[in-house]
Amino acid sequence: MIKILSKFFHSTYQNNLAKISNTEYYHIVDKDNSVWDNQILKPSNVFEISLEEALDKQKNFDLLLIGRHPEILLSYELGFRDLPIIFLEQTWPYNFQNIDYWKEQRNKYIDHTVFITKSNLQAWGMQEDIKNSVIRHSIDVKEFPEYIGGEKSILTVCNEFPGRDWCCGYLLWSKSTWGLKDVRVYGRGNRNIGEADKGKVPNNEIKNLLTRCGIYLNPSLASPIPMALLEAMAVGAPVVSTFNCEIKYILQDGINAFVANDAPTLRKKIITMLEDPERAKRIGQKGRETVKDLFTPERFIYKWQQVFGRFVK
């Protein structure tokens, strides 16, 4: 059994990690707080552990898995020096600033980095080698309901949307949807966006909402590949999206999505989708097939097993 200490970063992603056989995950939490965000059911091989206990018993674990930049140096400063550290690089360099700094930090403190797309590996100026891997997300389409349609709603899923405009594209979303009816945003931290804010709801409810929506709108600017976008595609929801980062390599305009990078064009494509639901449904089905082909759970599990196998025999 591989025992992995971890700092929580994304329930869907870590739920997929938990499907790897012979693994247990111990998420470090603050006293009296729960780490799991209740978006999905916590797997039976995921546990919570205090920082004090994790430090005291770190020799009982095989690896430390982290996924946020500040945790790179912090993990070393806190005293996690006896464990191999794996870092999940989920970000795109912000305006390509501080690339050399974070490359230096990873090289100094991290034993292995997993990039979620080939394009974000390249954006960070890295290449696949003994210290760097690329592992695409795992999306099992069999776990998703199939698209039905019937509504004219425009859905987006994003936490802290206005405060993360630089990567999530809040202003682009606002300009693209201004004046359109039934515009919805699901996620926490969006109370100040007005009636479009529908709050945070469980992941299964999001999936059911996606089966009926008119379109799913992804306005992201600097996300290598948004998990929410892939989940919408896995349902077969028609997608209108920006066209950047890894998205450029998986979406084809008019084939499996409608894509653009400016508000007027996005708006036109939203309206086109809503006015032709049959075409939208066909495009959504192509999107579902794309996810099925490119983001297989089997490949995800196999590649993570390879990474773990570098450090645990």
The 8 nearest C-alpha neighbors of each residue, nearest first, counted from 0:
[[1, 21, 22, 2, 23, 20, 61, 3],
 [2, 0, 22, 21, 23, 61, 3, 311],
 [3, 1, 23, 60, 61, 22, 24, 0],
 [4, 2, 24, 62, 63, 61, 60, 23],
 [3, 5, 63, 25, 24, 26, 64, 62],
 [6, 4, 64, 26, 63, 65, 25, 7],
 [5, 7, 65, 26, 27, 8, 64, 66],
 [6, 8, 26, 5, 9, 34, 27, 10],
 [7, 9, 66, 6, 10, 67, 13, 65],
 [10, 8, 12, 11, 13, 7, 14, 36],
 [9, 11, 13, 12, 14, 8, 36, 35],
 [12, 10, 14, 13, 9, 15, 39, 38],
 [13, 11, 15, 14, 9, 10, 16, 136],
 [12, 14, 16, 10, 15, 11, 9, 17],
 [13, 15, 11, 17, 12, 16, 10, 42],
 [14, 16, 13, 12, 17, 18, 11, 137],
 [17, 15, 13, 18, 14, 19, 12, 300],
 [16, 18, 14, 15, 19, 13, 44, 42],
 [17, 19, 15, 16, 20, 14, 300, 22],
 [20, 18, 17, 16, 300, 22, 21, 304],
 [19, 21, 22, 18, 17, 0, 300, 23],
 [20, 22, 0, 1, 19, 23, 2, 18],
 [23, 21, 1, 0, 20, 2, 19, 24],
 [22, 24, 2, 44, 3, 45, 1, 25],
 [25, 23, 45, 3, 4, 46, 2, 26],
 [24, 26, 46, 4, 47, 5, 48, 45],
 [27, 25, 5, 47, 6, 48, 4, 7],
 [26, 28, 48, 49, 6, 50, 47, 5],
 [29, 27, 49, 34, 48, 26, 50, 32],
 [28, 30, 32, 49, 31, 50, 27, 33],
 [29, 31, 32, 28, 49, 50, 33, 48],
 [32, 30, 29, 33, 28, 49, 34, 48],
 [33, 31, 30, 29, 28, 34, 35, 49],
 [34, 32, 35, 28, 31, 47, 29, 36],
 [33, 35, 28, 36, 32, 7, 26, 47],
 [34, 36, 37, 33, 41, 10, 7, 38],
 [35, 37, 38, 34, 10, 39, 33, 9],
 [38, 36, 39, 35, 40, 201, 41, 10],
 [39, 37, 201, 202, 36, 40, 10, 200],
 [38, 40, 37, 202, 41, 201, 10, 11],
 [41, 39, 42, 37, 38, 14, 35, 10],
 [40, 42, 39, 43, 45, 35, 14, 37],
 [43, 41, 44, 45, 40, 14, 17, 18],
 [42, 44, 45, 41, 46, 17, 23, 40],
 [43, 45, 23, 42, 24, 46, 17, 22],
 [46, 44, 24, 42, 43, 25, 23, 41],
 [47, 45, 25, 24, 26, 44, 48, 43],
 [48, 46, 26, 25, 27, 28, 49, 34],
 [47, 49, 27, 26, 25, 28, 53, 52],
 [50, 48, 28, 52, 51, 27, 53, 29],
 [49, 51, 53, 52, 27, 54, 28, 48],
 [52, 50, 54, 49, 53, 55, 48, 56],
 [51, 53, 55, 49, 54, 50, 56, 48],
 [52, 54, 50, 56, 57, 51, 55, 49],
 [55, 53, 57, 51, 52, 56, 50, 79],
 [54, 56, 52, 53, 57, 51, 58, 50],
 [57, 55, 53, 58, 54, 59, 52, 60],
 [56, 58, 59, 54, 53, 60, 55, 82],
 [57, 59, 60, 56, 81, 82, 61, 55],
 [60, 58, 57, 56, 61, 2, 53, 55],
 [61, 59, 2, 58, 57, 3, 62, 4],
 [60, 62, 2, 3, 1, 82, 311, 59],
 [63, 61, 3, 83, 82, 60, 84, 4],
 [62, 64, 4, 84, 5, 3, 85, 83],
 [65, 63, 5, 85, 86, 84, 4, 62],
 [66, 64, 86, 6, 5, 67, 87, 85],
 [65, 67, 87, 86, 8, 88, 68, 64],
 [68, 66, 70, 69, 65, 71, 8, 88],
 [67, 69, 70, 71, 66, 101, 72, 88],
 [70, 68, 71, 67, 73, 72, 74, 66],
 [69, 71, 73, 68, 74, 67, 72, 65],
 [72, 70, 69, 73, 68, 74, 108, 104],
 [71, 73, 75, 74, 70, 76, 69, 108],
 [74, 72, 70, 76, 75, 71, 77, 69],
 [75, 73, 77, 72, 70, 76, 79, 71],
 [74, 76, 79, 78, 72, 73, 77, 80],
 [75, 77, 73, 78, 74, 72, 79, 80],
 [78, 76, 74, 75, 73, 79, 54, 72],
 [77, 79, 75, 76, 80, 74, 54, 81],
 [80, 78, 75, 74, 81, 77, 82, 54],
 [79, 81, 78, 82, 75, 83, 74, 76],
 [80, 82, 79, 83, 58, 57, 78, 62],
 [81, 83, 62, 80, 84, 63, 79, 61],
 [82, 84, 62, 110, 63, 85, 81, 310],
 [85, 83, 63, 109, 110, 64, 62, 82],
 [86, 84, 111, 64, 112, 110, 109, 63],
 [85, 87, 112, 65, 66, 64, 88, 113],
 [88, 86, 66, 113, 112, 89, 114, 65],
 [89, 87, 114, 90, 113, 86, 66, 115],
 [90, 88, 115, 87, 114, 223, 91, 66],
 [91, 89, 88, 222, 223, 92, 119, 221],
 [90, 92, 221, 119, 223, 222, 93, 122],
 [93, 91, 95, 94, 90, 96, 123, 98],
 [92, 94, 95, 96, 91, 221, 166, 97],
 [95, 93, 96, 92, 91, 97, 221, 165],
 [96, 94, 92, 93, 98, 97, 122, 123],
 [95, 97, 94, 98, 93, 92, 99, 100],
 [98, 96, 100, 99, 101, 95, 92, 93],
 [97, 99, 100, 96, 101, 102, 95, 123],
 [98, 100, 102, 97, 101, 103, 96, 123],
 [101, 99, 97, 103, 102, 98, 104, 105],
 [102, 100, 104, 103, 98, 99, 105, 97],
 [101, 103, 99, 105, 104, 100, 106, 98],
 [102, 104, 106, 100, 101, 105, 99, 107],
 [105, 103, 101, 107, 106, 102, 108, 100],
 [106, 104, 109, 102, 108, 107, 103, 101],
 [105, 107, 103, 104, 109, 108, 102, 110],
 [108, 106, 104, 105, 103, 109, 110, 102],
 [107, 109, 105, 106, 104, 71, 110, 72],
 [110, 108, 105, 84, 111, 106, 85, 107],
 [111, 109, 84, 83, 85, 130, 108, 112],
 [110, 112, 130, 85, 109, 131, 86, 113],
 [113, 111, 86, 131, 85, 87, 130, 132],
 [112, 114, 132, 87, 133, 131, 88, 86],
 [115, 113, 133, 88, 116, 120, 132, 87],
 [114, 116, 135, 134, 133, 89, 113, 88],
 [117, 115, 118, 119, 114, 135, 133, 120],
 [116, 118, 120, 119, 133, 121, 114, 115],
 [117, 119, 121, 116, 120, 245, 122, 244],
 [120, 118, 122, 121, 116, 117, 91, 223],
 [121, 119, 117, 118, 123, 125, 122, 114],
 [120, 122, 124, 118, 119, 123, 125, 117],
 [123, 121, 119, 124, 120, 118, 92, 91],
 [124, 122, 121, 120, 125, 119, 98, 92],
 [125, 123, 121, 122, 120, 126, 98, 102],
 [126, 124, 121, 120, 123, 127, 122, 131],
 [125, 127, 128, 120, 121, 131, 124, 132],
 [126, 128, 131, 132, 125, 133, 129, 130],
 [127, 129, 131, 130, 126, 132, 125, 111],
 [128, 130, 131, 127, 132, 111, 309, 110],
 [131, 129, 111, 128, 112, 110, 132, 127],
 [132, 130, 112, 127, 128, 111, 113, 129],
 [133, 131, 113, 127, 114, 112, 134, 128],
 [134, 132, 114, 113, 115, 116, 117, 135],
 [135, 133, 115, 299, 114, 132, 302, 113],
 [134, 136, 115, 116, 294, 133, 299, 137],
 [137, 135, 294, 138, 134, 115, 299, 12],
 [136, 138, 296, 294, 295, 299, 139, 135],
 [137, 139, 294, 140, 295, 296, 136, 290],
 [140, 138, 141, 142, 296, 295, 137, 291],
 [139, 141, 142, 143, 233, 138, 291, 234],
 [142, 140, 139, 143, 144, 233, 138, 291],
 [143, 141, 140, 139, 144, 138, 233, 234],
 [144, 142, 140, 141, 234, 145, 233, 206],
 [145, 143, 234, 146, 142, 206, 210, 207],
 [146, 144, 234, 210, 235, 143, 147, 233],
 [145, 147, 210, 235, 234, 236, 148, 211],
 [148, 146, 210, 211, 145, 149, 280, 212],
 [149, 147, 211, 212, 150, 146, 210, 213],
 [148, 150, 211, 147, 151, 212, 213, 276],
 [151, 149, 212, 213, 152, 211, 148, 273],
 [150, 152, 213, 273, 212, 153, 181, 149],
 [151, 153, 213, 181, 212, 150, 182, 154],
 [152, 154, 182, 214, 213, 215, 183, 181],
 [155, 153, 215, 183, 216, 184, 152, 182],
 [154, 156, 184, 216, 215, 183, 217, 185],
 [155, 157, 185, 184, 186, 227, 154, 158],
 [158, 156, 186, 160, 185, 155, 159, 184],
 [157, 159, 186, 187, 160, 188, 189, 156],
 [160, 158, 188, 162, 189, 161, 187, 163],
 [159, 161, 158, 163, 162, 157, 169, 189],
 [162, 160, 164, 163, 169, 159, 189, 192],
 [161, 163, 160, 159, 164, 165, 169, 188],
 [164, 162, 160, 161, 165, 167, 166, 159],
 [163, 165, 168, 169, 167, 161, 166, 162],
 [166, 164, 163, 167, 168, 220, 221, 169],
 [165, 167, 221, 220, 164, 163, 168, 219],
 [168, 166, 219, 164, 220, 163, 169, 165],
 [169, 167, 164, 219, 218, 171, 220, 170],
 [168, 170, 164, 172, 171, 161, 160, 167],
 [171, 169, 173, 172, 168, 174, 164, 161],
 [170, 172, 168, 174, 173, 169, 262, 175],
 [173, 171, 169, 175, 170, 174, 218, 176],
 [172, 174, 170, 171, 176, 175, 177, 169],
 [175, 173, 171, 177, 172, 176, 262, 170],
 [176, 174, 262, 266, 172, 173, 177, 265],
 [175, 177, 179, 173, 174, 172, 178, 266],
 [178, 176, 174, 179, 173, 175, 172, 180],
 [177, 179, 176, 180, 175, 174, 182, 173],
 [180, 178, 176, 177, 182, 181, 175, 153],
 [179, 181, 182, 178, 152, 151, 153, 176],
 [182, 180, 152, 153, 183, 179, 151, 195],
 [181, 183, 153, 195, 180, 152, 154, 179],
 [184, 182, 195, 154, 153, 196, 181, 155],
 [183, 185, 155, 196, 156, 195, 197, 154],
 [186, 184, 156, 197, 198, 199, 157, 196],
 [187, 185, 199, 158, 157, 198, 156, 184],
 [186, 188, 158, 199, 198, 189, 159, 185],
 [187, 189, 159, 158, 190, 186, 160, 198],
 [190, 188, 191, 159, 187, 192, 196, 160],
 [191, 189, 192, 188, 196, 193, 198, 187],
 [190, 192, 189, 193, 196, 188, 161, 194],
 [193, 191, 190, 189, 196, 195, 194, 161],
 [194, 192, 195, 191, 196, 190, 189, 197],
 [193, 195, 196, 192, 197, 183, 182, 190],
 [194, 196, 183, 193, 182, 184, 197, 192],
 [197, 195, 184, 194, 198, 189, 193, 190],
 [198, 196, 185, 184, 195, 183, 199, 186],
 [199, 197, 186, 185, 196, 187, 200, 189],
 [198, 200, 186, 187, 185, 197, 201, 158],
 [199, 201, 198, 204, 202, 205, 185, 186],
 [202, 200, 38, 204, 203, 205, 39, 199],
 [201, 203, 205, 38, 204, 39, 206, 200],
 [204, 202, 206, 205, 201, 207, 39, 38],
 [203, 205, 207, 206, 202, 201, 208, 200],
 [206, 204, 202, 208, 203, 207, 209, 201],
 [205, 207, 203, 209, 204, 208, 202, 210],
 [206, 208, 204, 210, 209, 205, 203, 144],
 [209, 207, 205, 210, 206, 211, 204, 212],
 [208, 210, 206, 212, 207, 211, 236, 205],
 [211, 209, 146, 207, 147, 208, 148, 212],
 [210, 212, 148, 209, 147, 208, 150, 149],
 [213, 211, 152, 150, 209, 214, 148, 210],
 [212, 214, 151, 152, 150, 273, 153, 148],
 [215, 213, 237, 153, 212, 238, 236, 216],
 [214, 216, 154, 238, 153, 155, 237, 239],
 [217, 215, 239, 155, 240, 154, 238, 214],
 [216, 218, 240, 219, 239, 155, 241, 228],
 [219, 217, 168, 241, 172, 240, 167, 216],
 [220, 218, 167, 168, 217, 166, 221, 222],
 [221, 219, 166, 168, 167, 222, 218, 165],
 [222, 220, 166, 91, 219, 223, 244, 167],
 [221, 223, 224, 91, 225, 166, 90, 220],
 [222, 224, 244, 245, 91, 119, 90, 221],
 [223, 225, 222, 245, 246, 226, 244, 116],
 [226, 224, 228, 227, 222, 229, 223, 219],
 [225, 227, 229, 228, 230, 224, 136, 11],
 [228, 226, 230, 225, 229, 231, 156, 157],
 [229, 227, 231, 225, 226, 230, 232, 217],
 [230, 228, 232, 226, 231, 227, 233, 225],
 [229, 231, 233, 227, 232, 228, 226, 234],
 [232, 230, 228, 234, 233, 229, 236, 227],
 [231, 233, 235, 287, 229, 286, 234, 230],
 [234, 232, 287, 230, 140, 235, 231, 229],
 [235, 233, 145, 231, 232, 143, 236, 146],
 [234, 236, 283, 287, 232, 284, 146, 233],
 [235, 237, 283, 231, 234, 232, 146, 209],
 [238, 236, 283, 214, 279, 282, 215, 280],
 [239, 237, 215, 256, 214, 216, 240, 236],
 [238, 240, 257, 216, 258, 256, 215, 217],
 [241, 239, 217, 258, 216, 218, 238, 242],
 [240, 242, 260, 259, 218, 258, 243, 219],
 [243, 241, 247, 246, 258, 259, 260, 240],
 [242, 244, 247, 246, 241, 245, 220, 221],
 [243, 245, 223, 246, 247, 118, 221, 222],
 [246, 244, 247, 223, 248, 118, 224, 243],
 [245, 247, 248, 249, 243, 244, 242, 250],
 [248, 246, 243, 245, 242, 249, 250, 244],
 [247, 249, 246, 245, 250, 244, 251, 243],
 [248, 250, 246, 247, 251, 245, 289, 293],
 [251, 249, 246, 247, 255, 248, 256, 252],
 [252, 250, 254, 255, 256, 253, 249, 257],
 [251, 253, 257, 258, 254, 256, 250, 255],
 [252, 254, 257, 256, 255, 251, 282, 258],
 [255, 253, 251, 252, 256, 282, 285, 257],
 [254, 256, 286, 282, 285, 251, 250, 283],
 [257, 255, 238, 252, 253, 254, 239, 282],
 [256, 258, 252, 239, 253, 238, 240, 268],
 [257, 259, 240, 252, 241, 239, 242, 256],
 [260, 258, 241, 265, 242, 261, 264, 240],
 [259, 261, 241, 242, 262, 265, 258, 264],
 [262, 260, 264, 263, 259, 265, 171, 241],
 [261, 263, 175, 265, 264, 174, 171, 266],
 [264, 262, 266, 265, 261, 267, 175, 174],
 [265, 263, 267, 266, 262, 261, 259, 268],
 [266, 264, 262, 268, 267, 263, 259, 175],
 [265, 267, 175, 269, 263, 264, 268, 262],
 [268, 266, 264, 270, 269, 265, 271, 263],
 [267, 269, 271, 265, 270, 266, 272, 264],
 [268, 270, 266, 272, 267, 271, 265, 273],
 [269, 271, 273, 267, 268, 272, 274, 266],
 [272, 270, 268, 274, 269, 273, 267, 275],
 [271, 273, 269, 275, 279, 270, 274, 268],
 [272, 274, 270, 271, 275, 213, 276, 151],
 [273, 275, 271, 272, 270, 276, 269, 151],
 [274, 276, 272, 278, 277, 273, 279, 271],
 [277, 275, 279, 278, 273, 280, 274, 272],
 [278, 276, 280, 279, 275, 281, 282, 272],
 [277, 279, 281, 280, 276, 275, 282, 272],
 [280, 278, 276, 282, 277, 272, 237, 281],
 [279, 281, 283, 277, 278, 282, 276, 237],
 [282, 280, 278, 284, 283, 279, 277, 285],
 [283, 281, 255, 285, 279, 284, 280, 254],
 [282, 284, 237, 235, 236, 286, 280, 285],
 [283, 285, 235, 287, 281, 286, 282, 280],
 [286, 284, 255, 288, 282, 283, 287, 289],
 [287, 285, 255, 283, 289, 232, 284, 288],
 [286, 288, 233, 235, 232, 284, 290, 285],
 [289, 287, 291, 285, 286, 290, 292, 284],
 [290, 288, 286, 292, 287, 291, 293, 285],
 [291, 289, 293, 287, 292, 294, 288, 233],
 [290, 292, 288, 289, 293, 294, 140, 295],
 [291, 293, 289, 290, 294, 288, 295, 287],
 [294, 292, 290, 291, 295, 289, 135, 249],
 [295, 293, 137, 138, 290, 136, 291, 292],
 [294, 296, 297, 298, 137, 293, 138, 291],
 [297, 295, 137, 299, 298, 139, 300, 138],
 [296, 298, 300, 295, 299, 301, 137, 302],
 [297, 299, 301, 296, 300, 295, 302, 294],
 [300, 298, 296, 302, 297, 301, 137, 303],
 [301, 299, 303, 297, 298, 302, 19, 304],
 [300, 302, 304, 298, 303, 299, 297, 305],
 [301, 303, 305, 304, 299, 300, 298, 306],
 [304, 302, 306, 305, 300, 301, 307, 299],
 [305, 303, 307, 301, 302, 306, 308, 300],
 [304, 306, 308, 302, 303, 307, 301, 309],
 [307, 305, 303, 308, 304, 309, 302, 310],
 [308, 306, 304, 309, 305, 310, 311, 303],
 [307, 309, 305, 311, 310, 306, 304, 312],
 [310, 308, 307, 306, 311, 305, 312, 304],
 [309, 311, 308, 307, 312, 83, 306, 61],
 [312, 310, 308, 307, 309, 61, 1, 62],
 [311, 308, 310, 309, 307, 1, 61, 0]]
